[in-house]
Amino acid sequence: MIIPVINQKGGVGKTTTAVNLASRLAKMEHKTLLIDLDPQANATIGLGLKPQERAFVKIDFSQYLSVMPSSKELSFKDLENDYVKNILKKETHEFVLIDCPPVLNYLSINALTAGDFAVIPLKSGDYYSLYGLKDILSTIESANDNLLDFKILVTNIDERRSITSHFIKKLIETVGKDKLFSTGIRIDSKLQEAPFTGKAIDLYDQNSKGSIDYGDLAMEILNLK
């Protein structure tokens, strides 16, 4: 299953989700590939790796997790819309997570063209994330011939704030409850600390709220297959 993690807005937990979901699936002994398709290379750096000279060079990160780190090449490399799709035809991983750039450009289109299912992180309480959702959905619809299915992952949840329930209510009114993951990602300082150590949250602090939430999300992903 090829899963683009996509949102044209930064700061919504896109890279955090791609890295930690990939790590958790690998920890559950599912052969997983993480592709950092963002020239900013946050997913690459967050795992303690360095951007590569060439794009799409695969590194065996652990027994069940491989990584294709970011590269400066991605900023100027001319890619046809099915370039990533064709690369992945050679791969045998059970799951491929693609961290997309925070812009709906040719790299995002490549990820969506290759994808089987999209994860759209939205930051809880962020009106602008909600407002920009229609642009993402329009891009998803036009980029994939197979009408790519998707679900929205609400991140940065603070259950003490009334805006959280209001935000989720508006989201359900917009896309329907079936388009939301049951799992939400709660605010957790450990999620911010983990990249400084070059570790995903399940390896940095397996008992943290973030680790528990991404574990629950991984189970939902497995149930989609």
VOGU-3710 file (C-alpha; in Angstrom, 3 decimals, decimal comma):
1> miipvinqkg> 0,000/0,000/0,000  1,449/3,348/-1,111  0,418/6,167/1,223  1,173/9,818/0,426  1,022/12,008/3,533  -0,017/15,318/2,072  -1,036/18,862/2,945  -0,005/22,078/1,205  0,099/23,839/4,573  3,155/23,506/6,806
11> gvgktttavn> 3,073/22,848/10,535  0,189/20,374/10,503  2,176/17,256/11,482  2,765/15,884/7,983  6,407/14,888/8,419  5,797/13,785/12,005  3,068/11,487/10,737  5,058/10,053/7,825  8,087/9,285/10,009  6,268/7,887/13,025
21> lasrlakmeh> 3,712/5,872/11,098  6,460/4,307/8,979  8,504/3,508/12,083  5,552/1,961/13,891  4,571/-0,237/10,929  8,183/-1,405/10,691  8,251/-2,087/14,424  5,199/-4,299/13,882  7,373/-6,239/11,386  5,737/-4,948/8,227
31> ktllidldpq> 8,286/-4,258/5,505  8,076/-0,485/5,097  9,673/2,172/2,900  9,700/5,873/3,811  10,275/8,310/0,935  11,218/11,891/1,785  9,884/13,780/-1,233  10,336/17,179/0,403  13,499/19,117/-0,600  13,530/20,590/2,937
41> anatiglglk> 14,519/17,068/4,076  12,808/17,193/7,485  11,926/13,492/7,511  15,489/12,616/6,527  17,090/14,787/9,197  14,546/13,691/11,819  15,786/10,129/11,458  19,409/11,196/11,859  20,210/10,802/8,155  21,755/13,237/5,691
51> pqerafvkid> 20,220/14,308/2,374  21,755/12,432/-0,539  23,441/13,796/-3,655  21,015/11,856/-5,822  17,300/11,418/-5,313  15,604/8,039/-4,750  18,631/6,255/-3,309  17,366/3,597/-0,904  18,996/3,035/2,481  18,262/0,079/4,759
61> fsqylsvmps> 17,537/1,854/8,038  16,562/-1,189/10,118  15,413/-4,755/9,548  11,938/-3,732/8,406  12,392/-0,051/7,517  14,064/1,359/4,411  14,387/5,062/3,630  14,812/7,066/0,438  16,238/10,314/1,862  15,614/13,722/0,375
71> skelsfkdle> 18,015/15,324/-2,087  18,636/18,800/-3,476  17,958/17,170/-6,828  14,260/17,211/-5,972  14,216/21,007/-6,237  15,109/21,025/-9,909  14,813/17,470/-11,228  12,245/17,342/-14,021  9,904/14,472/-13,144  7,050/13,110/-15,202
81> ndyvknilkk> 3,882/12,616/-13,160  4,351/8,842/-13,064  8,085/8,908/-12,209  7,663/7,805/-8,584  4,975/5,312/-9,570  7,385/3,637/-11,975  10,181/3,551/-9,378  7,895/1,836/-6,890  6,968/-0,904/-9,342  10,379/-2,389/-8,524
91> ethefvlidc> 9,797/-2,336/-4,760  8,318/-5,170/-2,713  7,531/-3,309/0,501  4,192/-3,909/2,158  3,850/-0,204/2,979  5,344/2,883/1,357  4,945/6,207/3,200  5,649/9,343/1,159  6,337/12,611/2,964  5,161/15,248/0,484
101> ppvlnylsin> 6,368/18,868/0,362  4,125/21,575/1,871  2,988/22,702/-1,556  0,812/21,152/-4,244  3,515/20,896/-6,917  4,864/18,251/-9,311  6,354/16,278/-6,408  2,986/16,080/-4,671  1,336/15,092/-7,954  3,919/12,310/-8,323
111> altagdfavi> 3,094/10,996/-4,861  -0,649/11,101/-5,510  -0,285/9,452/-8,925  1,588/6,579/-7,267  -0,681/6,390/-4,228  -3,238/3,830/-3,136  -4,542/5,842/-0,179  -3,779/9,348/1,084  -3,417/10,566/4,655  -4,221/14,262/5,127
121> plksgdyysl> -3,058/15,689/8,473  -4,984/18,739/9,691  -3,997/20,721/12,769  -6,816/20,865/15,294  -8,381/24,298/15,646  -6,588/25,713/12,591  -9,206/27,423/10,430  -6,770/27,904/7,554  -6,076/24,165/7,414  -9,798/23,547/7,159
131> yglkdilsti> -10,247/26,268/4,555  -7,458/24,862/2,368  -8,867/21,340/2,452  -10,865/21,823/-0,729  -7,650/22,524/-2,671  -6,094/19,278/-1,457  -9,204/17,259/-2,308  -9,378/18,825/-5,755  -5,714/17,938/-6,385  -6,251/14,366/-5,180
141> esandnlldf> -9,226/13,982/-7,498  -7,347/15,243/-10,553  -3,999/13,518/-9,907  -4,996/9,873/-9,704  -6,997/7,976/-12,323  -8,259/5,544/-9,687  -10,090/8,154/-7,559  -7,608/7,906/-4,699  -9,293/7,285/-1,355  -8,213/9,306/1,676
151> kilvtnider> -8,767/9,950/5,357  -8,056/13,003/7,465  -5,875/12,774/10,554  -6,511/15,451/13,156  -3,246/16,419/14,869  -2,215/18,721/17,718  -5,322/17,828/19,709  -5,814/19,550/23,050  -8,911/17,982/24,578  -9,172/20,790/27,148
161> rsitshfikk> -9,957/23,380/24,471  -13,530/23,825/23,263  -12,235/24,696/19,792  -11,207/21,049/19,362  -14,752/19,670/19,348  -15,935/22,611/17,236  -13,165/21,971/14,689  -13,966/18,261/14,424  -17,682/19,032/14,075  -16,982/21,395/11,157
171> lietvgkdkl> -14,691/18,809/9,611  -17,386/16,142/9,759  -19,867/18,576/8,195  -17,375/19,177/5,389  -16,258/15,650/4,458  -18,316/13,207/6,550  -17,339/11,175/9,602  -16,181/8,220/7,506  -13,362/10,372/6,077  -11,805/10,922/9,508
181> fstgiridsk> -9,504/8,502/11,262  -10,884/7,429/14,636  -7,405/8,099/15,998  -6,277/11,669/16,619  -2,770/12,802/17,539  -2,643/14,591/20,875  -0,270/17,401/21,771  2,885/15,808/23,165  6,228/17,491/23,791  7,925/14,133/23,225
191> lqeapftgka> 6,957/14,335/19,548  8,947/17,570/19,324  11,911/16,146/21,211  12,255/12,901/19,247  13,728/14,370/15,994  16,590/15,912/18,017  17,674/12,357/18,842  17,263/11,003/15,315  14,573/8,616/16,511  10,900/8,085/15,808
201> idlydqnskg> 8,620/8,467/18,816  8,142/4,714/19,393  11,904/4,358/19,844  12,391/7,600/21,752  9,590/7,134/24,316  7,309/4,184/23,690  5,028/5,124/26,602  4,378/8,687/25,439  1,003/9,907/24,191  2,487/10,359/20,726
211> sidygdlame> 3,751/6,786/20,601  0,374/5,436/21,733  -1,515/7,557/19,197  0,679/6,576/16,263  0,396/2,951/17,342  -3,392/3,276/17,170  -3,121/4,950/13,766  -0,957/2,093/12,486  -3,676/-0,363/13,515  -6,241/1,644/11,567
221> ilnlk> -3,997/1,596/8,514  -3,598/-2,180/8,798  -7,378/-2,558/8,933  -7,691/-0,695/5,620  -5,900/-3,463/3,717
//
